[in-house]
């Protein structure tokens, strides 16, 4: 029984660590990476428009606790950035 409980707590801790790591690239200590990606998103949209091409973004979810949607806040941030530059975004 002890292994079952400790295993469950270990998975919870690992899940939180994984989610925190991703979150840090959008809202935490590494958020400058997201700022760079946002600028590049605008540049890609602009380049596509200049070339007469369509540009859009598709968010493919990380296959991690899909039912709980732990990355919804990140997906919302990406969707909002796409809307700001006029790029369609699909999840």
Buried (B, 14 or more C-beta within 10 A) or exposed (E): EEEEEEEEEEEEEEBEEBBEEBBBBBEEEEEEEBEEBBEEBBEBBEEBBEEEEEBEBEBEBEEEEEEEEBBEBBBEBBBEBBEEBEBEBEE
